[in-house]
C-alpha cells in the first residue's frame, strides 16, 4: 500500500512572455463577453473554480440578468454564439468612449448564422456596459487579476520558448495570452488580425486548478502544454483552411468511426478534427527532445490516433527548410500522408482505464462517511493522481484526510464531511493513467449530499 500525492490543476492565461517579454493578462473585453455568456446560462462559461469571483459577478450584476443583451446572447447561442465564437467576438471589439466592432475580421463572422444580429448585439452591449458601470467592476478586481497573472507568468510563461513558433512555422508570431476566470477548464486558440492587419495569436486559457488565499496552485508542465497547444492553433488552423477541399473526403474516411468520440471531447466537426490532429502533432515537435509518451497516450485516448505517425513526416520538413520555408510549403506532403491512409481509424476504448464503481452508491450519504473507494477496470499507474473540483466548484470540494492506493486497482480517498452539504469531487483524466500509461477515458465526477 502506498500513499500518493495530490495534484490540483488550475490554469488561466492572457497576454505576455516572461524573459521573452510576454506577460499574461486578464482582458476587460474578454471578461465582459464571458460574463454575458455566464449570465445567459451558457454552460461553457458557468464554472466556479474561483467561487468568490463568480459570487461577485452574480451579486454585482443581479439587477441586470434580464438585460436585453443577455436575452440576445441566449437567443443566438443556438446560431453558433458559443465556445470560441464568444471569445473571438471579445477580442474583436474595441472599448473607447463606446464599444465598437472592429472590421478587420468581418469575413470570419460572416460565416455564422448570428452575423446579422451583431449590430443589435453591439448596441445592447454598449447599454449594458454603461448602465452596469462595467469598467468599475473590472477595476475593483484588479488585485485578483494581478495575483492570477503574476503566478501564471512565473510558473508557466517564463518557461516557454516562444521563439520556437516563428522558427518552426516560418511566419512571424505575435502573441496575447489571456487568462479568463469564467471559462473554467476550457481553453481556446484564436488567430485574428489587428487594426494594422497583423496576425495575433490569442491563447485564452481557463481556470482548471486550485485557488487559495489569493494564489494559484499550478502544474507547470500541464500549463506549458496548454499554451503551446493553443498558440499552435493560430498557426495550424489557417494552414488546414487553405487545403480543406483536398482533405474533405479523407477526413470523413479517417474519422468515420471516431466522430462520437472526438465530438464528445471537444467542439470538433470533421474539419475541426483536422485542426486538432495537426496541432497535437505540433505539440510533439515542440517537445521532441522530451518524453512525449503522455501526449501520445492522451491523443490515442481522445481518438487522434495518427499523431505519432504523422509526426514522423515532419522530420523531412525540419531537415529541408530551404525547400519548406513555411508550413504552407509542406501542404502537399501532408495531403499525400492522409491520402495514403486506407483504413478507417478505430480505437478500442476498452483499452483505456475507467472507474467502474465507487463506494458512494447513492446521491445522499451519511455525513459520517470517512472514505470514498474508487475501483478501476485496469491496473493503474500509482505514482501520480489528479483530483479536481467538480461542477459545483471549490466550496463543494471535500476536506481531504488522506489518499492511499489499496492496490493497483483500488484508490481510497479519506474525507471529512459536514452535514447538509452538497459535495463534488472529480478525477482529472489527463493526470491518471493505467500501468501502460494510457490516461483515464474521461473525467469522472461524483456529486452527493450529506445528511
C-alpha positions in Angstrom: 0.0 0.0 0.0 1.3 3.4 -0.9 0.1 6.9 -0.1 0.3 9.2 -3.1 0.4 12.9 -3.7 -2.4 15.0 -5.0 -2.1 17.3 -8.0 -4.5 20.2 -8.4 -4.9 21.8 -11.8 -5.8 25.5 -12.2 -5.0 27.4 -15.3 -5.6 30.9 -16.5 -4.0 32.9 -19.3 -3.8 36.2 -21.3 -1.0 38.4 -22.7 2.7 38.2 -22.1 6.1 36.4 -22.3 8.5 36.0 -19.3 12.1 36.6 -20.2 11.0 37.0 -23.9 8.8 40.0 -23.0 5.5 38.3 -22.9 3.2 38.5 -19.9 -0.3 37.2 -19.3 -3.2 39.5 -18.6 -6.9 39.5 -17.8 -8.6 41.4 -20.6 -11.6 43.7 -20.0 -13.2 42.7 -23.3 -12.9 39.0 -22.6 -14.4 39.4 -19.1 -17.3 41.5 -20.5 -18.2 38.9 -23.1 -17.7 35.8 -20.9 -19.8 37.4 -18.1 -22.6 38.0 -20.5 -22.4 34.4 -21.6 -22.3 33.3 -18.0 -25.4 35.4 -17.1 -27.1 34.0 -20.2 -26.7 30.5 -18.8 -24.1 29.1 -21.3 -22.7 26.0 -19.6 -19.2 26.6 -21.1 -19.0 29.8 -19.1 -20.5 28.6 -15.8 -17.7 27.1 -13.9 -16.9 28.0 -10.2 -13.2 27.5 -9.9 -12.9 30.9 -8.3 -16.1 31.0 -6.3 -15.5 34.4 -4.8 -15.3 35.9 -8.2 -18.4 34.1 -9.5 -20.3 35.2 -6.5 -19.2 38.8 -7.0 -20.4 38.6 -10.6 -23.8 37.4 -9.7 -24.2 39.9 -6.9 -22.9 42.9 -8.9 -25.0 42.1 -12.0 -28.1 40.8 -10.2 -30.3 43.7 -11.4 -29.2 43.2 -15.0 -29.6 39.4 -15.5 -32.6 40.0 -17.7 -31.0 42.9 -19.7 -31.7 42.7 -23.4 -28.1 41.8 -24.3 -28.3 38.8 -22.0 -31.5 37.7 -23.8 -29.9 38.2 -27.2 -26.9 36.2 -26.2 -29.2 33.4 -25.1 -31.2 33.6 -28.3 -28.2 33.5 -30.7 -26.5 30.7 -28.7 -28.2 28.1 -31.0 -26.9 30.1 -34.0 -23.3 29.4 -33.1 -22.6 32.1 -30.5 -20.8 29.7 -28.2 -17.4 28.4 -27.2 -14.6 30.1 -29.2 -17.0 32.4 -31.1 -17.8 34.2 -27.8 -14.0 34.8 -27.3 -13.4 35.7 -30.9 -16.0 38.4 -30.7 -14.5 39.7 -27.4 -11.1 40.3 -29.0 -12.7 41.9 -32.0 -14.3 44.7 -30.1 -12.7 48.0 -29.0 -13.7 49.9 -25.9 -13.1 53.6 -26.0 -15.9 56.1 -25.3 -18.2 53.4 -26.6 -17.9 49.8 -27.7 -17.5 49.1 -31.5 -16.9 46.0 -33.6 -13.6 46.1 -35.5 -13.9 45.3 -39.2 -10.6 43.6 -39.9 -12.1 40.1 -39.2 -15.6 40.7 -40.6 -15.2 37.8 -43.0 -14.7 35.4 -40.1 -18.0 36.3 -38.5 -19.9 36.5 -41.8 -19.8 32.7 -41.9 -22.0 32.4 -38.8 -25.8 32.5 -38.5 -25.6 35.1 -35.8 -23.8 37.6 -38.0 -26.9 39.6 -38.9 -27.6 40.0 -35.1 -24.3 41.6 -34.4 -25.2 45.3 -34.9 -28.1 44.9 -32.5 -25.9 43.0 -30.1 -23.2 45.6 -30.0 -25.8 48.3 -29.4 -27.2 46.4 -26.5 -23.7 45.7 -25.3 -23.0 49.4 -25.0 -26.1 49.9 -22.9 -25.1 47.1 -20.6 -21.5 48.3 -20.2 -22.6 51.8 -19.3 -25.6 51.0 -17.1 -23.7 48.5 -15.1 -20.5 50.6 -14.9 -18.6 47.6 -16.0 -15.3 49.4 -16.0 -15.7 49.9 -12.3 -16.4 46.2 -11.7 -13.3 45.3 -13.7 -11.1 47.8 -11.8 -12.3 46.6 -8.4 -11.0 43.1 -9.2 -7.5 44.3 -10.3 -5.9 42.8 -7.2 -7.3 39.3 -8.1 -6.2 39.7 -11.7 -2.7 40.8 -10.7 -2.3 37.7 -8.4 -3.5 35.4 -11.2 -1.3 36.7 -13.9 1.8 37.1 -11.7 1.7 33.5 -10.6 0.9 32.3 -14.1 3.8 34.2 -15.6 6.3 32.9 -13.1 5.2 29.3 -13.2 4.2 28.9 -16.9 5.1 31.8 -19.3 8.7 32.3 -18.3 9.5 28.7 -19.2 8.0 28.7 -22.7 10.3 29.0 -25.8 8.2 31.5 -27.8 11.0 31.8 -30.4 10.2 28.2 -31.5 6.9 29.0 -33.1 8.3 31.5 -35.6 11.4 29.3 -36.3 9.2 26.2 -36.9 6.3 27.7 -38.8 8.3 30.2 -40.8 5.9 33.0 -40.2 6.0 35.8 -37.7 4.2 35.4 -34.4 2.5 38.0 -32.2 1.0 36.5 -29.0 -1.5 37.6 -26.5 -2.0 35.3 -23.5 -5.3 36.0 -21.8 -6.5 34.5 -18.6 -10.2 34.2 -18.0 -11.6 33.2 -14.6 -15.0 32.4 -16.1 -14.3 29.9 -18.8 -13.3 27.0 -16.4 -11.4 24.1 -17.9 -11.9 25.3 -21.5 -9.0 26.8 -23.5 -9.0 28.5 -26.9 -6.5 29.4 -29.6 -7.8 32.1 -31.8 -5.9 33.7 -34.8 -7.1 37.2 -35.6 -5.9 40.3 -37.4 -5.3 43.5 -35.5 -6.1 47.0 -36.8 -2.9 47.0 -38.8 -3.8 43.7 -40.4 -1.1 42.0 -38.4 -2.0 38.5 -37.2 -2.3 38.0 -33.5 -2.2 34.6 -31.9 -4.6 34.7 -28.9 -4.3 32.0 -26.3 -7.2 32.3 -23.9 -6.9 29.9 -21.0 -9.4 29.0 -18.4 -9.0 28.0 -14.8 -8.5 24.3 -14.0 -6.8 24.3 -10.7 -6.9 25.3 -7.1 -7.1 28.9 -6.0 -6.4 29.5 -2.3 -5.6 32.7 -0.4 -5.2 34.7 -3.5 -2.7 32.4 -5.1 -2.8 29.8 -7.9 -1.6 26.3 -7.5 -0.3 25.5 -11.0 1.2 22.4 -12.6 3.9 23.8 -14.8 4.2 21.0 -17.3 0.4 20.8 -18.0 0.2 24.6 -18.2 3.0 24.8 -20.8 1.4 22.1 -22.9 -1.8 24.0 -22.9 -0.1 27.3 -24.0 1.8 25.5 -26.8 -1.4 23.8 -27.9 -3.5 27.0 -28.2 -0.8 29.0 -29.8 -0.3 26.3 -32.4 -3.9 26.6 -33.3 -3.3 30.1 -34.5 -0.6 28.8 -36.9 -2.2 25.5 -37.9 -5.9 26.4 -38.4 -5.2 28.7 -41.4 -3.0 26.0 -43.0 -5.7 23.5 -42.8 -8.3 26.0 -44.0 -6.2 26.6 -47.1 -6.5 22.9 -48.1 -9.9 21.8 -46.7 -11.2 20.9 -50.2 -8.3 18.4 -50.6 -8.9 17.0 -47.2 -12.8 16.8 -47.3 -13.2 13.2 -48.2 -10.1 11.8 -46.5 -11.1 13.4 -43.2 -14.5 11.7 -43.3 -12.9 8.4 -44.2 -10.4 8.6 -41.4 -12.8 9.5 -38.6 -16.0 7.8 -39.8 -15.9 5.6 -36.7 -14.5 8.1 -34.3 -16.9 11.1 -34.7 -18.8 10.3 -31.5 -15.5 10.1 -29.6 -13.8 13.3 -30.9 -17.1 15.2 -30.8 -17.6 14.3 -27.1 -14.2 15.6 -26.2 -14.4 18.9 -27.9 -16.3 21.2 -30.2 -15.0 19.3 -33.2 -16.5 18.6 -36.5 -14.6 16.7 -39.2 -12.7 19.8 -40.2 -12.0 20.6 -36.5 -10.6 17.1 -36.2 -8.0 18.0 -38.9 -7.1 21.2 -37.0 -6.7 19.2 -33.8 -4.6 16.5 -35.5 -2.1 19.0 -36.8 -2.0 21.0 -33.6 -1.5 17.9 -31.4 1.3 16.8 -33.8 3.0 20.2 -33.4 3.0 19.6 -29.7 5.1 16.6 -30.3 7.5 18.6 -32.4 7.8 21.3 -29.8 8.6 18.7 -27.2 10.7 16.5 -29.5 13.7 16.4 -27.1 11.5 15.3 -24.2 9.5 12.2 -23.2 6.2 12.7 -25.1 4.6 9.4 -24.2 2.0 11.1 -22.1 1.0 13.3 -25.0 0.8 10.4 -27.4 -1.3 8.4 -24.9 -3.7 11.3 -24.4 -4.1 11.7 -28.2 -4.8 8.0 -28.6 -7.4 8.1 -25.8 -9.1 11.1 -27.4 -9.3 9.4 -30.8 -6.4 11.3 -32.5 -4.5 8.1 -33.2 -2.5 9.4 -36.2 -0.3 12.0 -34.4 2.6 9.7 -33.7 3.0 8.5 -37.3 2.0 11.9 -38.7 4.8 13.5 -36.6 7.4 11.4 -38.3 6.9 13.1 -41.7 7.9 16.4 -40.2 11.5 15.2 -39.9 11.6 16.0 -43.7 10.2 19.4 -43.0 12.8 20.3 -40.4 15.6 18.8 -42.3 15.0 20.8 -45.6 13.9 24.3 -44.5 15.3 25.7 -47.7 12.6 23.8 -49.6 9.9 24.1 -46.9 10.3 27.6 -45.6 6.8 27.7 -44.1 4.2 25.0 -43.2 2.2 26.1 -46.3 5.1 24.7 -48.4 4.7 21.4 -46.8 0.9 21.0 -47.5 1.4 18.6 -50.5 3.4 16.2 -48.3 0.7 16.3 -45.6 -2.0 15.7 -48.1 -0.1 12.7 -49.5 0.2 11.3 -46.0 -3.5 11.5 -45.4 -4.3 10.1 -48.9 -2.1 7.1 -48.1 -4.3 6.0 -45.2 -6.6 3.3 -46.5 -8.5 2.2 -43.4 -11.0 3.9 -41.2 -9.3 4.9 -37.9 -10.6 2.9 -35.0 -9.6 2.9 -31.3 -10.8 0.3 -28.9 -11.9 2.4 -25.9 -11.8 -0.7 -23.7 -8.0 -0.2 -23.7 -8.3 2.9 -21.6 -8.8 2.8 -17.8 -12.2 3.9 -16.4 -13.9 4.0 -13.0 -16.2 1.0 -12.7 -17.5 1.7 -9.2 -17.3 3.9 -6.2 -18.2 3.2 -2.6 -20.7 6.0 -2.7 -23.6 4.4 -4.4 -26.4 7.0 -3.9 -26.8 10.7 -4.2 -27.3 11.0 -0.4 -24.8 9.7 2.1 -24.3 10.0 5.9 -22.1 12.9 6.8 -20.2 10.4 9.0 -18.7 8.8 5.8 -14.9 8.9 6.1 -13.7 7.4 2.9 -14.5 7.1 -0.8 -13.2 4.0 -2.6 -12.7 4.1 -6.4 -12.4 0.8 -8.3 -10.8 0.9 -11.8 -11.1 -1.7 -14.6 -7.3 -1.7 -15.2 -4.1 -1.9 -13.2 -3.2 1.7 -12.6 0.0 3.7 -12.5 0.0 4.7 -8.8 2.8 7.3 -8.8 0.5 10.1 -9.9 -3.0 11.2 -9.2 -5.1 14.2 -10.3 -8.1 15.4 -8.4 -10.1 18.4 -9.4 -13.0 20.5 -8.2 -16.3 19.2 -9.7 -19.0 21.2 -11.4 -20.2 22.6 -8.0 -16.9 24.5 -7.5 -14.2 24.7 -4.8 -16.6 25.3 -2.0 -18.1 21.8 -2.6 -14.7 20.0 -2.7 -14.5 17.8 0.4 -11.8 18.2 3.1 -9.2 15.5 2.4 -7.8 13.5 5.2 -5.5 11.2 3.1 -5.1 9.5 -0.2 -4.0 5.9 -0.5 -3.8 3.2 -3.2 -5.1 0.0 -1.5 -3.7 -1.9 -4.5 -3.2 -1.1 -8.2 -7.0 -1.1 -8.9 -8.5 0.5 -5.8 -8.0 4.0 -4.6 -9.1 5.2 -1.2 -9.7 8.9 -0.5 -10.2 9.7 3.1 -12.6 12.7 3.7 -14.1 14.8 6.5 -17.6 15.8 5.6 -20.1 18.3 7.1 -23.8 17.5 7.4 -26.4 19.0 5.0 -23.9 19.9 2.3 -23.5 19.2 -1.4 -20.1 17.9 -2.4 -18.5 17.2 -5.8 -15.2 15.5 -6.5 -13.6 14.9 -9.8 -10.8 12.7 -11.2 -8.8 14.6 -13.9 -8.5 12.4 -17.0 -5.2 13.8 -18.2 -3.4 13.1 -14.9 -4.5 9.5 -14.1 -3.0 6.6 -16.1 -3.1 2.9 -16.2 0.1 0.8 -16.0 0.5 1.0 -19.7 0.4 4.9 -19.5 -3.0 5.3 -21.2 -4.9 8.1 -19.5 -8.4 7.8 -18.0 -11.0 7.6 -20.7 -12.9 10.7 -19.5 -13.2 13.0 -16.5 -15.0 11.3 -13.7 -17.1 13.2 -11.1 -19.3 12.2 -8.2 -21.8 14.6 -6.7 -23.6 13.8 -3.4 -25.4 15.3 -0.5 -24.7 14.6 3.2 -27.4 14.1 5.9 
